[in-house]
Amino acid sequence: MDLFRKKPLSAPASAEGDKLSKTLGALDLTMLGVGAIIGTGIFVMTGVAAAEHAGPALVLSFVLAGIACVLSALCYSEFASTIPVSGSAYAYSYVAFGELLAWILGWDLVLEYGVAAAAVGSGWSGYFQGLLDGFGLHLPTALSGAYNADKGTFINLPAIIIILLISFLLTRGVKETARFNAIMVTIKLTVVILFIVTGVFYVKPENWTPFMPFGLHGVVNGAATVFFAYIGFDALSTAAEEVKRPQRDLPIGIISSLAICTVLYIVVSLVLTGIVPYQSLNVSDPVSFALRFVDQNMIAGLISVGAIAGMTTVLLVLLFGQTRLMFAISRDGLLPQTLSKVSSKTHTPVRSTWMVGGIIAVVTGFVPLDRLANLTSIGTLFAFLVVSLGVIALRHTHPNLKRGFTVPWVPVIPLLSAAACGYLMYNLGTDTWIGFVIWLVIGLIIYALYGYKRSNLNHNK
């Protein structure tokens, strides 16, 4: 029983009828990356992370998370330019480490994208209902949130609707998806810059004292928590088969989107904690709250619009990444191959798109998701750690392989990346680790009962 059989680099990506169309360029990828990274992290998580973990030192949490991401992004860029196929870290580990670890990582990414999309969908619903409230419109309580008998809520209808609408958009074609994303990203970047320009005049340096109220442990805890925000560039690499020049454009898209977003996160967290004492930031809409705090109510309303646009693009890229991941795993035979069928008209995996959208819509609509963000963080960190070590493995097994982008100072950079991700994983709570291990055990059972026997590598012997 060969659990570590590797997928050969020369293996065909797909059957002729199941090919995705190559339509994306470097700018499209950068916008998709910004679309995924700037959203919930700025508009929702900054407040909780400051109030409960880092205080004004939240800026250091973002710096620490950003450094870990930059190191990982270099490793992703090498893999993406060398193995430009759908599946992201799953596909890379299939070549570097073999099928069992590839399945574990693929199953981990299913959790990462699914939980992230469900959590963002819930956050989107909250902001959208807040906007409706501003116009005097109110949803019936029963339709305003996931099941909670104490609050009288039974179904989160807005979250279900937005996820199904985005799923429909994804089935129309990747170019149409990229155009819509570019419009939404432009709106939210404008709003983020508006917040910075307005808020900087209300910063009170005394709000930054004490700077590290929870100590260094709080800064690291904050970094592990806000890592949820950085899932975006992992999703970019799932688009590899739809990129015109993957060897050139994927590294540009990954690194440039990460650089832009890290700078914005740092500046926003500085301004936010400078306007409002960190103890008061434990709210669901911290950026809007900060402007209301200084009586800038009109701009606070615009921020809400930007937040809705921001979370829409995050949902878009997360669902996009999830569908491409399912497409890749299915194509390898580890999941039913019907999920890798591509529409001859739109060149998109319609079946996997609707399956993913339907499941996530149901979960978001009915299941409370208050404490699931950290499951996404641990899943993301695990993927980054494996990819970092995979660079070293592939350099050893395929030293002469043509690479469009190469990580400098191997093995130092990949080892630093793996160590940073491992350290942040270590700082996540026990409940998060228990949930993560349970999910992986379920995945191993599915692989033993279905994936191992149905794998294409069994048929290609």
N, C-alpha and C positions, 0 to 999 in steps of 0.2 A: 504493500500500500504506500504509494509515493505521494506524501502530503506536500512535498516541496518541489514538485515538478514546475519548471519555469516555462513561461510563454516565450517562444523565440521572437527575437526582434524582427525577423523577416516574415512573421505571420501576417496574412492579409487582414486589413482592418475590418472589412465587411464584405458581404456578398454584393454583387453589382446593384441589386435592387434595394439594398438597405444602406445606401450612402447618403451622408448629410452633405448639404451644399456649402461650398467655401465662399462666404460672402463678407466675412468680418475683417476689418483692418485694425491697425494699431490704435487709432482714435476710438473706434467702436469698443475695443477691449478696455481702453482706459476709462471710457465713460461707464462701461458695465462694472468695472472695478469700483469706481467712485460710487456708482449706484448701489452696490452691495455694502460698501464699507461705511458710507455716511448715511445714517438713518437712525435706527434704534439706539446705537451707541451714543450719539450726541443728544438726541431729543428725549430719551427716556433714561438710559442707564447712568449718565453722568451724575445726576442728582443722588441716586441711591448709593453709588460708589463713593461719592464725596461724604455723604452723611454717615454711612455705616462703616466705611473702610479706611479711606485715605485722608479725608479733610481737604484742605487746600493743596496738600501734596498729591492730589489726584493727577496733577500735571506730571509728576514723576512716575505715577502708575502708567500713564499713557506713553511716556518715554520708554519705560521698561518693556511694556508690551510691544511698542513700536520696534525696539531693538531686536527683540525675539523674532518679530515678524520680518524684519529686513533680512536677518540671517536666513530664515526659512524661505523667504522670497527668492533669494539667490539660488538656493537649492531647487526650488520649484522651477525657476527659469531654466536651469540646466536640463532638467527632465523634460519640461514642456517643449523645449527647442530640439531635443534629441528624440523623444518618443511622442510626436504630435498626434495623439489619438484621444478620443473621449474616455473619461473615466478618472482623470486626475490621479491622485495618490494611489488609488486602486490599481490603475493600469501600470503605474511605475513600479509598484511593489511586486506585481505579477512577474515582471521581467527581472527585477533585482533579487527578490527573496523567494519567489515561488507561490504556488496557488493558495496554500493555507493562510499565509499571512496576507495575501491579496484579498482573500474572502473576508478575513477578520477586519481588514482596513476598509473594504467596501461596505461591510455591515455597519462599521463604526460611522462611516460617512452618511449612510442612510439615516442613522440616528441624528447626526450633526445637522444635516439639512432639514430633516423633518421637524425636529424639535424647534430649530431656529425659525423656520417658516411659520409654525404654529404660534410661537411666542410673538413674533412680529405681527402676525395677523390679528392676534388679540390686542396688541398695542395700537395697531392701526384703527381697530374698531373703537377703542377708547378715545383717541384723538378725533375721529370722525363724529362720534356722538357729542363730543365737546363742542365741535364746530356747529352741529345742528342746534345744540342748546343755545348757542349765541344768537341764533335766528328765531328762537322761541319754539323750535320743533323738538319733540321728545318721542323716542321710541317707547312702546310699552315695555315695562320692566321685564316681563317674561322673555322678551326677545333681545335684551340688551347685554347678556353675558352668558358664559358657560354655566352648566347646572350648579346651582347653589340654593338649596331649599331655604336657608336662613335669609337670603337676600331676595328671594322670590324670582330668581333668574333661572331660565331653562335652556335657552339656546342663544348663541351669539350670532345673530342673523347677519349683521354687517360684515363680520369676519368671513363667514361662509360665502357671501356674495362676492367679496373682493377676490378671494382665492379662486373661485370658479371663473370670474371674469379674466383674471390673469392667465389661468390655464387655457382659456379660449384664445387669448392673444398669442400664447406660445405655440398653439397649433397652427397659427396663420403663417408662420415663417420666421426665421431668425432675423432677417433684415428688417421686417416690420417691428419685431420686438426691440431691436437695437434703436430704431428711430424713436419709438415711444419712450424708451429709457433715456435717450439723449434729451428729450424735451423735459422730462421729469427731473433729471439731474441738473439741468440748467436752472430750473425753478428753485430747487432746494439749495444749490450753491449760492444763488442770489440771496436767499433768505438767511443762510448761515453768515454770509459776509455782512448783511444788514444788521444782524445781531451783534457781530463783533464791532462794527463801526458805531452803532448806537450805544452799546453797553460799555465800551471803553471809557466813555465820559462819566460813568457812574461808579467806576471802580474805586473802592476805598481800601488802600493797602492794609489797614488794620484788620480787615477781614481775613487776611492771609496769616494772621497770628492767633494761636500757634500754628505753625506751618505743617507739622507732622503730629497731630494730636493722638494718633493711634500707633505711632512709632513706625519703624521700618517694616515690621510685620504687616501693618495696615497698608502700606504702600504696595507690598508684594501681593497681598490679598486683593487689593484693588486692581492690580494689573491682571491677576488671574481671572477676576470677574469681568473686566472690560474687554478681555480677549475675545469675548462673544462678538464684539464689534468688528473684528478683523477677519471674519470668515470669507470676505469677498474675493481675495485673490486666489483662494483655493477653488472657488467656483469658476474663476476665469479659465483655469487650466482644463476644466471639463469641456470647454468650447473648442479645444484644439483642432478637431476635425473640420470645424466650420470657419477656420482662419485661412485667409489667402496665402500669407507667408508666415507660417507658424514659427520657423526658426528665428525670424527677425521680430515679428510683431508681438508674440507672446511675452518674451522678456520685457519689451518696452511697456506693454499694457500692465503687467504685474508690478513692475518696479515703480513706474510713474504714478499709478493709482495709489499705491501704498504710500509713496512720498507725499503726495498731495493731501491725502486723508490724515496722515499722522500729524502734519503741520497744523491742519485745521482743528484736530482734536486737542492738541496742546494749547492753541490759542483760545479756543472756546472754553476749555476747562479753567484757564487762568482768569478769563473775563467773568465767567459764571461765579467762581468762588470769590472773586473780588467784589462782585455786586451784592451777593447774598451771603450771610454767615452760613458756613457749611452745615450747621445743625438744622437749618430750616429747609434744606434741599431734598429731604426725603419725600418727594412728590412725584407724580406720574408724568408731569410735563415741566421739568426743571427750567428749560430755556424760556418758555413762555412765562412761567412763574417769575423768573428773574426780572423780566421787563415789566410785568404787572407790579412787582415789588417796588419799582421806581416810577410807577404811574405812566408807563409807556404802553397803555392798553391797546392802542390801535396797532402798533408794531407787534405786540404780543399776539394779536389776532392773525397777522400775516405769518408769524412764526408757526402758528398752528397749521396754516395752509402748507407751508414748507415742510412741516413734519409729516403731514399726510403724503405729500409728494415723495419725501425721503423714504418713508416706510413702504410706499408702493414700489419703488425701484428695488429696495432690499428684497421684498417678497418676490418680485419678478426674477431677480438673479438667483435667489435661493431655489425657487421652483425650477428654473432653467437648469441649474446645476444638478438638482435631484433627478430630473428626467434624463439628463445625459448620463448620469451615473447608472441609473437603472438600465438604460439602453446598452451601456458597455458591459455590465455584468450579465445581462440577458444574452447578449451576442456571444459571450464566452460559454454559455450553457449552464451557468451556475444558478440562474433563475429562468423561468419559462421563456422560451425564445420568441413568443408572440410579442413580448414587450420591446423587442428590438426591430419590429417592423416599421418601416419609414413610409410616409405618405408620398406617392408619386407626384402629387400636385404641389404640396408645400415643403417637401423634403424635411419633414419633422417627424419624430417618433410619437405619433398621435395617441396610440394606445397607452404608452407609459406615461404620457403627459396627463391624460384624463385619470389614470389610475392614481398617480401621485397626488394630483389636485383633489380628487374625490376623498382620498383617505385623510389628507391634511385638513380639508374643509370640515370633515366630520369630527376629527380630533379637536380642532380649534373651536368648533361650534358648541361642543358638548362637554369638553374636559377642562377643568380649571388648570391654568398653566403657570401659577405664580412662582414656582420654584424650579422651573426647568431650564432656565438660561445657563446655569452652570454645567448641565449635561452637554450643551452645545460647546462650551468652552473646553471641557475635557476631551470631547471628541475631536475638536479642531487641533488641540495641542498634541494629541496622540498621532494624528495624521501628519502634522508637521515634523514630529520627532522621527517617525518612520521614514519619511521622504528624505530628511537630512542624512540619516544613516544609509539610505539607499544610494545616495550620490557616491559615498565611499565604496559601497559594494560594487556598483556598476563600473566605477573607475578601475576596480581590481579585476573584474571578470571581462570587461570590454574596454581595454585601455586605448584601443585604436579607433573606437567608434567616433564617427563625425558628430560633433556637437556644435549647435548654432550659438550657444552661450556656455561659458565655462565658469564655474565657481572658483574664485581665486583662493589660494592658500589651503588647498585640500591636503590633509583632513581637518585642519584647524577650524575653518569656518563651519563645516557641517557638524563637527563635534560641539562647538560652542552653541550652535543652533539647537542641537538635540539636548544639551545640558540645560539651556534656558527654558525650553519647553517642558522638560522633565521637572525642573524646579517649580514652575508655575503649576503643573499638574499636582505636585506634592502639596501645594498650598490650598488646594480645593478641599471642600469639606468631606467628611466621612459618608454622608448621605449621597453625595455626588458619586463617589467611588463605588458605593454599593449598587446604585442604579446602573452605572457604567458596566460593572462586572456582570450583573444580571443580564443586561442587553447582549453582551458578548457571548455568554453561555447559551442564550436562545439562538444566536447566530451559528454557533458551533453545532448545535443540534440540527438546525436546518441544513447545514453543509453536509453533515454525516448522513442524513436521511435522503437528501435530494441532490445537492450540488456536486458532491464528489463523483457520483455515478453518471450524472448528466453532463459533466464537463466536456467541452470540445477536445481537450487534451486526451481524454479516454478514447475518442473516436479517431484521433489523428495518429495513434500509435502505429 
